[in-house]
Amino acid sequence: MELTTIGFSDMVKLGKVLWLRGAKSVKNHMIDSKLVKVMPISKNTGNTREFSEMDTNEYLTYKSQGDQASRGQISQGYSKTMTSYRVAENIGITYEMRTQGKYPEIINSLVSGGSKGYKTIDLDLSHRLTFGTATTYTDRDGRTIDISVGDTLQLFYTEHTLKASSETFRNRLANNPRLSKGALEGIGRLAVEESYNQYGEKKEINDDILWTTDDPNTVNTAKEYLKSTADIEGSNSGVVNVYKGRFIHKILPRLATTAAGATDTDKRYYWGTACSERSSFYIGMWESPHLMAPKANANSEDVQTDDWEFRNRAGYGIVVVGASWIRFSSGDGTA
């Protein structure tokens, strides 16, 4: 149908189709990485959710003959409250666009609009790691975002505390090396020696994710270590590569960015490992990205501009409760 003759109802149908095309084109890198757990939130159930860590002691205690068995310990670890917020943008289809054959402009407006909600979510999730060496950051809209974990410290730190023990642990690799075989062994040692339950007992954690920025050198290094059949640094081609298949490599394109979403080369070498099973990184979905199309006879046309307004909306909350499930190196060689 020619745009010079397209009616209101046809424009609404077209708008929905084009918006969905844009939405489906987006790769949800953070959500698909298994670093994040998605929690659907029902309507009319409030705008906050509390998330807590729960832990128990690792071992049984001795029971002598006739004595009562000791009761297992259960400790509620640290908690964080998630608060929802909305993101929005209106897509205006002007009178000129729909009456003067400006079909490419209409397509671009609606298709790009469909991608923005999911891209915004991916950026906001990525920035929990991007700015993980701080407790707050100022986002693209000038808001101060609290990104501390349950112990009130930054996600990546050298002395995280426990709720029921004086023991501390670190999840930031000493000297922050770039990704290499030695660095992988070092971060693996962190997982072995710096993983505790809330009582300070050693906890077995098996990291299954290697996450990096999209820096080509870092990505290629990760692929070499994870996919080579022989030791990548060995002189003998028959030497086994012990890292083959050890991790799932997740590339996070929006990790090395500024708060506004521009490239940040200072963060190009960020990388780390994580245990997807024990992740306490949550996104609560109050409103999945969606399009609110104009309706006939319901103020669908702006009387000042003659525009038809399509409303692009999403609502969600993000929280990271604990830090024991993830490890990090900034790759810049700082002590």
C-alpha positions as CSV (number, residue, x, y, z in Angstrom):
1,M,0.0,0.0,0.0
2,E,1.3,3.5,-0.9
3,L,1.9,5.7,2.1
4,T,-0.1,8.5,0.5
5,T,-3.2,6.4,1.0
6,I,-2.4,4.4,4.1
7,G,-5.0,4.6,6.8
8,F,-4.7,4.8,10.6
9,S,-5.5,1.1,11.3
10,D,-3.0,0.0,8.6
11,M,-0.3,2.2,10.1
12,V,-0.9,0.7,13.5
13,K,-0.5,-2.8,12.2
14,L,2.5,-1.8,10.2
15,G,4.1,-0.2,13.2
16,K,3.7,-3.3,15.4
17,V,5.3,-5.5,12.7
18,L,8.2,-3.2,12.1
19,W,8.8,-2.7,15.9
20,L,8.9,-6.5,16.4
21,R,11.3,-6.8,13.6
22,G,13.7,-4.5,15.4
23,A,13.2,-6.2,18.7
24,K,14.0,-9.6,17.3
25,S,17.2,-8.4,15.7
26,V,18.8,-7.6,19.1
27,K,21.2,-10.1,20.7
28,N,20.6,-10.0,24.5
29,H,24.3,-10.6,25.4
30,M,24.0,-10.2,29.1
31,I,20.8,-12.2,29.6
32,D,22.0,-15.0,27.3
33,S,25.4,-15.2,29.1
34,K,23.9,-17.0,32.1
35,L,25.5,-14.4,34.3
36,V,22.1,-12.9,34.9
37,K,18.9,-14.6,36.3
38,V,15.7,-13.2,34.9
39,M,12.8,-12.8,37.4
40,P,9.3,-12.1,35.8
41,I,7.3,-9.8,38.1
42,S,3.6,-9.9,38.2
43,K,1.5,-6.7,37.9
44,N,0.1,-5.0,40.9
45,T,2.7,-6.6,43.3
46,G,4.7,-3.5,44.2
47,N,7.8,-1.9,42.8
48,T,10.4,-3.6,45.0
49,R,11.8,-7.1,45.6
50,E,14.3,-8.2,48.2
51,F,16.9,-10.8,47.3
52,S,19.0,-12.6,49.9
53,E,21.8,-15.1,50.1
54,M,21.1,-18.2,52.1
55,D,23.8,-20.5,53.5
56,T,24.3,-23.5,55.7
57,N,27.3,-25.1,57.3
58,E,29.2,-27.6,55.2
59,Y,29.8,-30.5,57.6
60,L,28.0,-32.7,60.1
61,T,29.1,-32.7,63.8
62,Y,30.1,-35.6,66.0
63,K,27.2,-37.3,67.9
64,S,28.1,-39.5,70.8
65,Q,25.9,-42.4,72.0
66,G,22.6,-41.2,73.4
67,D,23.2,-37.5,72.7
68,Q,20.9,-35.3,70.8
69,A,22.0,-34.5,67.3
70,S,23.1,-30.9,66.7
71,R,20.9,-28.7,64.6
72,G,22.1,-27.6,61.2
73,Q,22.9,-24.0,60.9
74,I,21.2,-21.8,58.4
75,S,22.3,-18.3,57.9
76,Q,20.6,-15.6,55.8
77,G,23.5,-13.8,54.2
78,Y,23.4,-10.3,52.9
79,S,20.3,-8.8,51.2
80,K,19.7,-6.2,48.5
81,T,16.5,-4.5,47.5
82,M,15.6,-4.2,43.9
83,T,13.6,-1.2,42.8
84,S,11.9,-1.0,39.4
85,Y,12.2,1.9,37.0
86,R,10.9,2.6,33.6
87,V,12.6,3.7,30.4
88,A,10.7,5.3,27.5
89,E,10.7,7.0,24.2
90,N,8.0,8.1,21.9
91,I,8.2,7.4,18.2
92,G,6.5,10.1,16.2
93,I,5.2,9.3,12.7
94,T,4.7,12.8,11.2
95,Y,2.1,13.9,8.8
96,E,4.7,14.5,6.2
97,M,6.2,11.0,6.6
98,R,2.9,9.3,6.0
99,T,1.6,11.5,3.2
100,Q,4.7,12.2,1.2
101,G,6.0,8.7,0.5
102,K,8.7,8.8,3.2
103,Y,8.6,5.0,3.7
104,P,12.3,4.5,4.5
105,E,12.0,7.1,7.4
106,I,8.9,5.2,8.8
107,I,10.7,1.9,8.6
108,N,13.8,3.2,10.3
109,S,12.0,4.9,13.1
110,L,9.9,1.9,14.0
111,V,12.6,-0.8,13.5
112,S,15.2,1.1,15.4
113,G,12.6,1.8,18.1
114,G,12.0,-1.9,18.5
115,S,15.7,-2.6,19.2
116,K,16.2,0.2,21.8
117,G,14.5,-1.4,24.8
118,Y,16.6,-4.6,24.7
119,K,19.7,-2.6,23.9
120,T,19.1,-0.4,26.9
121,I,18.6,-3.5,29.2
122,D,21.8,-5.0,27.9
123,L,23.7,-1.7,28.5
124,D,22.4,-1.4,32.1
125,L,23.2,-5.0,32.9
126,S,26.7,-4.7,31.4
127,H,27.4,-1.6,33.5
128,R,27.1,-3.6,36.7
129,L,30.3,-5.2,35.6
130,T,31.8,-2.2,33.8
131,F,31.6,-0.1,37.0
132,G,32.1,-3.0,39.3
133,T,35.1,-1.5,41.0
134,A,32.9,1.2,42.4
135,T,29.8,1.3,44.6
136,T,28.0,3.8,42.5
137,Y,28.1,5.3,39.0
138,T,26.3,8.1,37.2
139,D,24.3,6.8,34.3
140,R,23.5,8.3,30.9
141,D,20.5,10.2,32.4
142,G,22.5,11.7,35.3
143,R,21.1,9.4,37.9
144,T,23.4,8.1,40.7
145,I,23.0,4.3,40.6
146,D,23.8,2.2,43.6
147,I,25.7,-0.9,42.4
148,S,27.1,-2.1,45.8
149,V,26.6,-5.7,46.7
150,G,25.0,-6.9,50.0
151,D,28.1,-6.2,52.1
152,T,27.9,-2.5,51.0
153,L,31.2,-2.9,49.0
154,Q,31.9,-2.8,45.3
155,L,31.3,-6.0,43.3
156,F,35.0,-6.5,42.5
157,Y,37.0,-6.1,45.7
158,T,39.9,-7.5,47.7
159,E,38.2,-7.8,51.2
160,H,34.6,-8.8,50.9
161,T,33.0,-9.7,54.3
162,L,30.9,-12.6,55.4
163,K,27.7,-12.4,57.5
164,A,28.6,-15.0,60.1
165,S,32.4,-15.0,60.1
166,S,35.3,-12.6,60.5
167,E,36.9,-14.2,57.4
168,T,37.2,-12.0,54.3
169,F,37.7,-13.0,50.6
170,R,38.8,-11.3,47.4
171,N,37.3,-11.7,43.9
172,R,39.7,-9.3,42.1
173,L,42.8,-10.9,40.7
174,A,46.0,-9.5,42.1
175,N,48.0,-7.2,39.7
176,N,45.1,-7.4,37.2
177,P,46.8,-9.2,34.4
178,R,45.5,-9.5,30.8
179,L,44.0,-12.8,29.8
180,S,46.7,-15.5,29.5
181,K,47.4,-19.0,30.7
182,G,49.0,-17.8,33.9
183,A,46.2,-15.4,34.5
184,L,43.6,-18.1,34.1
185,E,45.5,-20.3,36.6
186,G,45.6,-17.3,39.0
187,I,41.9,-16.6,38.7
188,G,41.3,-20.3,39.2
189,R,43.2,-20.2,42.4
190,L,41.0,-17.4,43.6
191,A,38.0,-19.7,43.1
192,V,39.7,-22.5,45.0
193,E,41.2,-20.5,47.9
194,E,38.9,-17.5,48.2
195,S,35.4,-19.2,48.2
196,Y,33.6,-19.4,51.5
197,N,30.1,-19.9,52.9
198,Q,28.8,-17.4,55.4
199,Y,30.5,-19.3,58.2
200,G,34.0,-19.0,56.7
201,E,34.2,-22.6,55.6
202,K,35.7,-23.3,52.2
203,K,33.0,-23.6,49.5
204,E,33.5,-25.6,46.3
205,I,32.7,-23.3,43.4
206,N,33.1,-24.4,39.8
207,D,33.3,-21.5,37.4
208,D,31.9,-22.4,34.0
209,I,31.9,-19.0,32.3
210,L,34.8,-17.0,30.9
211,W,33.5,-13.5,30.2
212,T,35.4,-10.8,28.2
213,T,34.9,-7.6,26.3
214,D,34.8,-7.7,22.5
215,D,38.4,-6.6,22.2
216,P,39.7,-8.7,19.3
217,N,43.0,-9.6,21.0
218,T,41.2,-10.8,24.2
219,V,38.6,-12.6,22.2
220,N,41.2,-14.4,20.1
221,T,43.2,-15.3,23.2
222,A,40.1,-16.8,24.8
223,K,39.3,-18.8,21.7
224,E,42.9,-20.1,21.5
225,Y,42.9,-21.3,25.1
226,L,39.4,-22.9,25.0
227,K,39.4,-24.5,21.6
228,S,42.9,-25.6,20.8
229,T,43.4,-29.4,21.0
230,A,46.9,-29.0,22.3
231,D,48.6,-26.8,24.9
232,I,48.7,-23.4,23.2
233,E,52.0,-22.6,24.8
234,G,53.5,-26.1,24.6
235,S,56.3,-27.0,22.1
236,N,54.9,-30.5,21.8
237,S,51.8,-30.7,19.7
238,G,50.7,-33.8,21.7
239,V,50.5,-32.0,25.0
240,V,46.9,-31.8,26.1
241,N,45.2,-28.4,26.5
242,V,43.6,-28.6,29.9
243,Y,41.4,-25.6,29.2
244,K,39.7,-27.1,26.2
245,G,36.0,-27.0,26.9
246,R,36.6,-25.8,30.5
247,F,34.6,-22.6,30.1
248,I,31.8,-21.2,28.0
249,H,33.2,-18.0,26.5
250,K,30.7,-15.1,26.7
251,I,31.6,-11.9,24.8
252,L,30.0,-8.8,26.2
253,P,30.1,-6.0,23.6
254,R,28.7,-3.3,25.8
255,L,31.1,-4.0,28.7
256,A,33.9,-1.6,27.7
257,T,31.7,1.5,27.4
258,T,31.1,4.8,29.2
259,A,28.0,5.5,31.1
260,A,26.6,7.0,27.9
261,G,27.3,3.8,25.9
262,A,30.4,5.2,24.0
263,T,33.6,3.1,23.7
264,D,35.8,3.2,26.7
265,T,39.3,2.0,25.8
266,D,40.4,2.0,29.4
267,K,38.2,-1.0,29.9
268,R,39.1,-3.0,26.7
269,Y,40.9,-5.7,28.6
270,Y,38.3,-6.5,31.3
271,W,37.7,-10.2,31.8
272,G,36.8,-12.7,34.4
273,T,35.2,-16.0,35.3
274,A,31.9,-16.8,37.0
275,C,29.8,-19.7,38.3
276,S,26.4,-19.5,36.6
277,E,24.8,-21.9,39.1
278,R,25.6,-19.6,42.1
279,S,25.0,-16.3,40.4
280,S,23.2,-13.7,42.5
281,F,22.9,-11.2,39.6
282,Y,19.1,-10.6,39.0
283,I,17.0,-8.6,36.7
284,G,13.3,-8.2,37.6
285,M,11.1,-7.7,34.6
286,W,8.1,-5.5,35.5
287,E,7.6,-4.6,31.8
288,S,9.4,-6.4,29.0
289,P,10.1,-4.0,26.1
290,H,6.9,-3.3,24.3
291,L,5.1,-1.0,21.9
292,M,2.0,0.9,22.9
293,A,0.4,1.8,19.6
294,P,-2.0,4.8,19.2
295,K,-5.7,4.1,19.2
296,A,-8.4,5.6,17.0
297,N,-10.4,8.4,18.7
298,A,-8.2,8.3,21.8
299,N,-5.9,11.3,21.4
300,S,-3.9,9.3,18.8
301,E,-3.0,12.4,16.8
302,D,-1.1,15.3,18.3
303,V,-3.3,18.3,17.6
304,Q,-0.3,20.6,17.6
305,T,1.9,18.6,15.2
306,D,-0.5,16.1,13.5
307,D,2.0,13.3,14.5
308,W,0.8,9.8,15.4
309,E,2.6,8.7,18.6
310,F,3.9,5.2,19.2
311,R,5.0,4.7,22.8
312,N,8.2,2.6,23.4
313,R,8.3,1.4,27.0
314,A,10.1,-1.0,29.3
315,G,10.3,-1.4,33.1
316,Y,12.8,-3.4,35.2
317,G,15.1,-3.5,38.2
318,I,18.6,-4.8,38.6
319,V,20.5,-6.0,41.7
320,V,23.6,-8.0,42.5
321,V,23.4,-9.6,46.0
322,G,26.8,-11.2,46.5
323,A,30.3,-11.4,45.0
324,S,31.4,-14.9,45.7
325,W,30.1,-16.2,42.3
326,I,32.3,-14.0,40.1
327,R,35.9,-13.1,39.6
328,F,37.5,-10.2,37.7
329,S,40.7,-8.7,36.3
330,S,40.9,-5.2,34.8
331,G,43.7,-6.4,32.5
332,D,45.6,-3.1,33.0
333,G,48.4,-4.5,35.2
334,T,47.7,-2.3,38.2
335,A,48.6,-3.7,41.6
